[in-house]
């Protein structure tokens, strides 16, 4: 029986460590996606309501300051595009609002594509980290390392699929709603 068992041509613990390093890289990508998602988090409905209220009152400068205070969040950036287009001087408010809505509509596809790209990256990382965790778990002989590899792979996949993906998909819808409701009550 022993004649049929050949030793592996490599040290399994070295390979397991390499797989754990790859899982760690996946975790770094996860953190970057989570930070970007948190930066995009904004109470969209309330924010849009405040911007529209200021816009209907023809207070574009104050609405722009509100967008500046919200930072680089995608909804605020999109609203800033529309408000910047509304700064035209002699045109009546309705014409300026329509001009702002057109400017936002032109910017919308690229912003939605970025949110969708984040979803694709999250799903690819989830698809790669899971088998890496499984292979690392199969190669290690230490129970603590086995649990770390397995739980790490599953945890990354859970966070990616339960937090990042729905948040970025929701952002795509929020961006479209902000454009549709721009200048309306």
C-alpha positions as CSV (number, residue, x, y, z in Angstrom):
1,X,0.0,0.0,0.0
2,X,2.8,2.4,0.8
3,X,4.3,1.8,-2.6
4,X,1.3,3.6,-4.3
5,X,1.6,6.7,-2.1
6,X,4.2,9.1,-3.5
7,X,5.3,12.2,-1.7
8,X,4.1,15.5,-3.2
9,X,6.8,17.3,-5.2
10,X,6.2,20.5,-3.2
11,X,5.6,21.5,0.4
12,X,1.8,21.8,0.9
13,X,2.2,24.4,3.6
14,X,4.1,26.8,1.3
15,X,1.3,26.4,-1.3
16,X,-1.3,27.0,1.4
17,X,0.5,30.1,2.6
18,X,0.5,31.4,-1.1
19,X,-3.2,30.7,-1.3
20,X,-3.8,32.6,2.0
21,X,-1.8,35.5,0.6
22,X,-4.1,35.5,-2.5
23,X,-7.1,35.4,-0.2
24,X,-5.6,38.4,1.6
25,X,-5.3,40.3,-1.6
26,X,-9.0,39.5,-2.3
27,X,-9.8,40.9,1.2
28,X,-7.9,44.1,0.3
29,X,-10.0,44.4,-2.9
30,X,-13.1,43.9,-0.7
31,X,-12.1,46.7,1.7
32,X,-11.6,49.1,-1.3
33,X,-15.0,48.2,-2.6
34,X,-16.6,48.7,0.8
35,X,-14.9,52.0,1.3
36,X,-16.1,53.2,-2.2
37,X,-19.6,51.9,-1.4
38,X,-19.6,53.7,2.0
39,X,-18.4,56.9,0.2
40,X,-21.4,56.5,-2.2
41,X,-23.9,56.1,0.6
42,X,-26.1,59.1,0.9
43,X,-29.7,59.5,1.9
44,X,-30.6,59.9,-1.7
45,X,-34.3,60.8,-1.4
46,X,-33.7,63.4,1.3
47,X,-30.7,64.9,-0.6
48,X,-32.7,65.1,-3.9
49,X,-35.6,66.7,-2.0
50,X,-33.4,69.4,-0.6
51,X,-31.7,70.1,-3.9
52,X,-35.0,70.3,-5.7
53,X,-36.5,72.6,-3.0
54,X,-33.5,75.0,-3.4
55,X,-33.7,74.7,-7.2
56,X,-37.4,75.6,-7.3
57,X,-36.7,78.6,-5.1
58,X,-34.1,79.6,-7.7
59,X,-31.3,79.3,-5.2
60,X,-28.8,77.4,-7.3
61,X,-25.8,78.6,-5.5
62,X,-27.0,77.3,-2.2
63,X,-27.9,73.9,-3.8
64,X,-24.4,73.8,-5.2
65,X,-23.0,74.3,-1.7
66,X,-25.1,71.4,-0.5
67,X,-23.6,69.2,-3.2
68,X,-20.1,70.4,-2.3
69,X,-20.8,69.5,1.3
70,X,-21.8,66.0,0.2
71,X,-18.4,65.5,-1.3
72,X,-17.6,63.0,-4.1
73,X,-20.6,60.8,-3.6
74,X,-22.0,59.8,-7.0
75,X,-25.5,61.3,-6.4
76,X,-24.0,64.6,-5.3
77,X,-21.7,64.7,-8.3
78,X,-24.6,64.0,-10.7
79,X,-26.7,66.7,-9.0
80,X,-23.7,69.1,-9.2
81,X,-23.6,68.5,-13.0
82,X,-27.2,69.5,-13.3
83,X,-27.0,72.5,-11.1
84,X,-23.9,73.8,-12.9
85,X,-25.9,73.7,-16.1
86,X,-28.7,75.6,-14.4
87,X,-26.4,78.6,-13.8
88,X,-27.4,80.1,-17.2
89,X,-28.4,83.7,-16.6
90,X,-31.3,85.0,-18.6
91,X,-33.2,81.8,-19.3
92,X,-36.4,81.2,-17.3
93,X,-36.1,78.7,-14.4
94,X,-37.9,75.9,-16.3
95,X,-35.6,76.2,-19.3
96,X,-32.5,76.1,-17.0
97,X,-33.9,73.0,-15.2
98,X,-34.4,71.2,-18.5
99,X,-30.9,72.1,-19.5
100,X,-29.6,70.7,-16.2
101,X,-31.6,67.5,-16.7
102,X,-30.1,67.1,-20.2
103,X,-26.6,67.6,-18.8
104,X,-27.3,65.0,-16.1
105,X,-28.7,62.6,-18.6
106,X,-25.5,62.8,-20.6
107,X,-23.4,62.0,-17.5
108,X,-25.7,59.2,-16.2
109,X,-24.5,56.3,-18.4
110,X,-20.9,56.6,-17.3
111,X,-21.8,56.9,-13.6
112,X,-24.0,53.8,-13.9
113,X,-21.3,51.9,-15.7
114,X,-18.9,52.6,-12.9
115,X,-21.4,51.3,-10.4
116,X,-21.9,48.2,-12.5
117,X,-18.1,47.7,-12.9
118,X,-17.9,47.6,-9.1
119,X,-20.5,44.8,-9.1
120,X,-18.6,42.9,-11.7
121,X,-15.3,43.3,-9.8
122,X,-17.0,42.2,-6.5
123,X,-18.4,39.0,-8.2
124,X,-15.1,38.2,-9.8
125,X,-13.3,38.5,-6.5
126,X,-16.0,36.4,-4.8
127,X,-15.6,33.8,-7.5
128,X,-11.8,33.7,-7.1
129,X,-11.6,33.9,-3.3
130,X,-13.9,30.9,-2.7
131,X,-11.8,28.3,-4.6
132,X,-8.6,29.8,-3.1
133,X,-10.0,29.4,0.4
134,X,-11.1,25.8,-0.4
135,X,-7.7,24.8,-1.9
136,X,-5.8,26.4,1.0
137,X,-8.1,24.6,3.4
138,X,-7.3,21.3,1.7
139,X,-3.6,21.8,1.7
140,X,-3.0,22.9,5.3
141,X,-2.6,20.4,8.1
142,X,-3.2,22.7,11.0
143,X,-6.8,23.0,12.2
144,X,-6.5,26.7,13.0
145,X,-5.1,27.5,9.5
146,X,-7.9,25.3,8.0
147,X,-10.6,27.3,9.8
148,X,-9.0,30.6,8.9
149,X,-8.8,29.7,5.2
150,X,-12.3,28.4,5.0
151,X,-14.0,31.1,7.1
152,X,-11.9,33.8,5.4
153,X,-13.0,32.7,1.9
154,X,-16.7,32.3,2.9
155,X,-16.7,35.6,4.8
156,X,-15.3,37.6,1.9
157,X,-17.9,36.1,-0.4
158,X,-20.7,36.8,2.0
159,X,-19.7,40.4,2.4
160,X,-19.3,40.9,-1.3
161,X,-22.6,39.3,-2.3
162,X,-24.6,40.7,0.6
163,X,-23.3,44.2,1.0
164,X,-21.3,45.5,-2.0
165,X,-23.4,44.1,-4.9
166,X,-26.8,45.2,-3.6
167,X,-25.5,48.6,-2.6
168,X,-23.9,49.3,-6.0
169,X,-27.0,48.1,-7.9
170,X,-29.2,50.3,-5.7
171,X,-26.9,53.3,-6.5
172,X,-27.6,52.8,-10.2
173,X,-31.3,53.1,-9.6
174,X,-30.8,56.1,-7.3
175,X,-28.8,57.9,-10.0
176,X,-31.6,57.4,-12.5
177,X,-34.2,58.7,-10.1
178,X,-32.2,61.8,-9.3
179,X,-32.1,62.6,-13.0
180,X,-35.8,61.9,-13.5
181,X,-36.8,64.0,-10.4
182,X,-34.4,66.9,-11.0
183,X,-36.3,70.2,-10.6
184,X,-39.6,68.5,-9.7
185,X,-41.5,68.7,-6.5
